[in-house]
Amino acid sequence: MTRVVASIEARMGSSRLPGKMMMLLAGQPVLAHLVERMMTCRKLDDLIIASTDNPADDAIADWAATRAIPCYRGSEDDVLGRVLAAQDSLQSDVVVELCGDTPFLDPAVVDAAVDAFQVNDVDLVTTARNRSYPDGQDVEVFSLAALRDIDARCKDAGAREHVSLPFYKEPHWRLHDLMAPEQWQRPQLRFVLDTAADARFLGAMAAAAMVRHGPLFGLDDLLASLDASPELQALHAQSLEAAA
């Protein structure tokens, strides 16, 4: 049976927002928002946090351990090698690559990406190349065998900081862009945690959505909450400006 495993890249050492993985959004750590959503995915057999051996990331490993969530710790710079080793540790066949700074990723987007990978004859399914979803609804799906092939050939240290970059740079890989359904085609929106302005916006978004829709609010709930609130829209504008 094919094992589909999500790996969440997470570290505390962000230059723009240090410690962001354990920041609280509406009382819950950033990483918890994402992990709890991914645990409801229909198409995932398992998930693992791919963190680093930097002592600063002890906080991530400790948080994962108290919740019995697998956590692999490897090189801070060689992200490709870290993700490959994390996936190997769970004997996966299909990799679902996620970033820890997208706390409100909708499980339905992940399931759709895995479905697309399974029914199309492609090497990579992505929402990131020709964006139609809001930024922060980001997922890439590819085989562990393809990642192992890339690992064996990729010697450039800069390229190894970006796990999937060779899929886009090498012409022989077959790529499939996952396009959002019409109601989710909002690529101008951004739900990514990278700056203090993002933290203010996402914290307010989480608080507003949780009141109406509970802790596992989805993308429909996010969009409805944002559309109904001039205050949230102003915070979103500040978030976009800070990210520019």
LINZIWO-V774994 format. One line per field, one symbol per residue. ss: DSSP state (a for helix, b for strand, c for the rest). psi: psi as a letter, one per 30 degrees, with the letter a starting at -180 (. if undefined). burial: + if it has 24 or more other C-alpha atoms within 12 Angstrom, else -. A space follows every 50 residues. Layout:
ss: ???
psi: ???
burial: ???
This chain:
ss: cccbbbbbbccccccccccaaacbbccbbaaaaaaaaacccccccbbbbb bbccaaaaaaaaaaaaccccbbbbccccaaaaaaaaaaaccccbbbbbbc ccccccaaaaaaaaaaaaaccccbbbccccccccbccccbbbbaaaaaaa aaacccccaaacccaaaaacccccbbbccccaaacccccbcccccaaaaa aaaaaaaaaaaaacccccaaaaaaaaaccaaaaaaaaaaaaaac
psi: kkkjkkkjkklfhkefikgffglkjhgkkeeeeeeeefffkfgkfllkkj algkffgeeeeeeeefghkkkkkakeeieeeeeeeeeefghlekkjklkf gifgkkeeeeeeeeeeeffkilfkkkffeikflkkfikkkklleeeeeee effjfkeeeffjegefefekffkjkkkjkklefgihfflkhkjfleeeee eeeeeeeeeeeeglfhkaeeeeeeeeffjeeeeeeeeeeeeff.
burial: --+++++++++++-----+++++-++-++++++++++++++-++++++++ +++---+++++-++----++++++++++++++++++++++++++++++++ ++++++++++++++++++---++++++++-++++++++++++++-+++-+ +--+-----+-+++++++------++++++---+-++-++++++++++++ ++++++++++----+++++++++-++-----++-++--++----
